[in-house]
């Protein structure tokens, strides 16, 4: 009898106390406000970019040790109706020499008519998705080029080559 009472007491306490201990809602708007447009203090843009790119280099190295599925869809719309689509699903992996291995698992016929996918588009899908800006890539991008007349930043993040 004491075992049954203890079990029911435990169940009762769980049912009564669980909602108090395990709240599920948070205030998503907490901390919202206007963005501060002032430049960061104590760090130059160059230093921020270098720190960011160093972490991206670590991410790229880790990513090259995993297999993932890439699902690419390009659609044209006529109002709200899809009137053309390119779609390809591929398994992406890397060999022991860090070479990319892509196996297409699904590719229905391309029905795009109003736009054409160029070789550059396919290269961008292959080489820039997901985009990772590493320290090795930084010299290829322009960041912080200043117009000497106005001091305005020109083409932030423009690719140089």
C-alpha positions, 0 to 999 in steps of 0.5 A: 500500500505504501508503494502505491501511495508513494507512486501516486504522490510522485505522479501528482507532484510531477503533474502539479510542478512540471508546468512551474519548472518547465516553462516553454515560452520566452519573450522573443521581442526582449532586447529588440531595438534600433541598431547602433550604426556606430563603428565597433570600438577597439577593433578595426574592420580589418581585424573583424574580417580577419577574426571572422575569416579565421573561424570560417576557415575552421568551418570549411575544414570541418565541413570537408570531413562530412557528407551532406545533401545539397538541394538546389531549386531555381523557379520562375513565377508567373504571378503565384504560379511556377511556370519553370523549374530547375532542380537537382539534389546531390550528395556531397562528400570529400575524398581523402585528398579533400576533393569534392565528390558530387553524386546527383540523386535526383534531377528531373528535366529542366523546365525553365523557359524564360531564363537560362542557367549559364555555366557561371550559374552552375559554377556558383552553385557548385563553388559558392554554396555554401559561401565560406569566406576564409582567410585565404579568400579575403585578398580576393574581396574588397572591403572598406574601399573609400571614396576619397571625395565623400569618404563613403564606402564603395562596394562593400564586399565586392569580389575582386577576381 
